[in-house]
């Protein structure tokens, strides 16, 4: 990206000018204060502290503050975009003329939490883990992001280069995600699960199952004056009603960033009107996953019938009082850039007349040998994660499946076990939530639908579709790429690859004395560094 360094310098100059003007006009009364422990709620025990090995916001949120990326999404710009990507461990970057190399100049003087110096070798080691075919990680949920990366080289102590098989303009956005921290070469990956070491503003103290997570200030952080906080404590409270009551009573400074539903937000506004809250799109879809290798779900008639019985608007009305949105694989507009517009959704299977769709679904079930008689109904378990955002839509799903001769019971599974189960395809039918770390097709398509991807939970595999994923990834004209993405998304829905029920919205709330908080509006994975958060009390 030629000229990026100059543009960044110009932006910094403009920012400094604005800050100077603000200080001159408002005085120093708003100066940040150092000190204090930020107390945040957490909904369940993270399966580990290793961001690169996990696939849940339960890990990304509390542990992002331990690390730095090469680049990151500006923590104070709510909507992630290419324009909001800023330097982090990288000072600058340059694309090669053929679009197949991305070279980074790295920051000097940065140290890991144990005092060891950060160098380009750490960048190369991190991506060696992610690119390795030898399974150096216990699991690699986002390995599919980097299928186009041939290798990453350390070209000196502070120079690192990504070598690509083909041009991929979106790579920089993938590197900016909270899911792409740089790991240290000298720490065994096993230690990163329970005693992680980073270069970030906070250091790890402890992770106690069913109790909480504690982080403390990194007093040697490479950003002068940061962080303002002395530490952060995440307290695990399994019951959401208890979490809401404890926030309203003032026992906590913040809710978990995605914990507050539309109905709960009304209660908070009534009971704690001073609270600051942000309701926004999360970039998380509620979806149905079916193990297509497990009989009788290896029969496409049954999978199609299950997709046809979904009354998406009922889910939306019940769970979010109409505020969530219908969509396909990509986040629906206007919150998302790439999602199918409403007029195109209406032409896709299951997005139109629900009564008519269910008639077709019942006929398909009869063809597969099932029917209304008590001895002909299909009995199964619907698995889901044992938190409210999964359980609540799962209950609705059970009721809707009854419309097509399926009697299902709910199986709730703790987070630490749930993801192991779906990774191993050890389930039959599940109500799942899938978050996209970056609103970009290269994340959603390769991670969720490409052959062999760990997060392709139901083993959908179409080599021809994978070729289309690759073609859109290389397209530099955004208008052309958008048209390609729409065609791919529509085809995924027609293939019943992973029926999408809705794109969610949720709020996070914080007490008025908590300053410097910006909750991101199109991803829940990239905005919890908290190095600029401070307590005004």
Secondary structure, 3 states (H helix, E strand, C coil): CCCHHHHHHHHHHHHHHHHHHHHHHHCCCCCCCCCCEEEEEECCCCCCCCHHHCCCHHHHHHHHHHCCCCEEECCCCCCCCHHHEEECCEEEEEECCCCCEEEEEECCCCECCCCCECCHHHHHHHHHHHHCCCCCCCCCCCHHHHCCEEEEEECCCCEEEEEECCCCCCHHHHHCCCCCCCCCCCCCHHHHHHCCCCCCCEEEEEEECCCEEEEEECCCCCCCCCCCCCEEEEEECCCHHHHHHHHHCCCCCECCCCCECHHHHHHHHHHCCCCEEEEEEEEEEEEEEECCCCCCCCCHHHHHHHHHCCCHHHHHHHHHCCCCECCCCCCCCCCCCCCCCHHHHCCCCCCCCHHHHHHHHHHHHHHCCCCCCCCCCEEEEEEEECCHHHHHHHHHHHHHHHHHCEEEEEEEECHHHHHHHHHCCCCCEEEEEEECCCCCHHHHHHHHHCCCCCCCCCCCCCHHHHHHHHHHHHCCCHHHHHHHHHHHHHHHHHCCCCCEEEEEEEEEEECCCEECCCCCCCCCCCCCCCCCCEECC
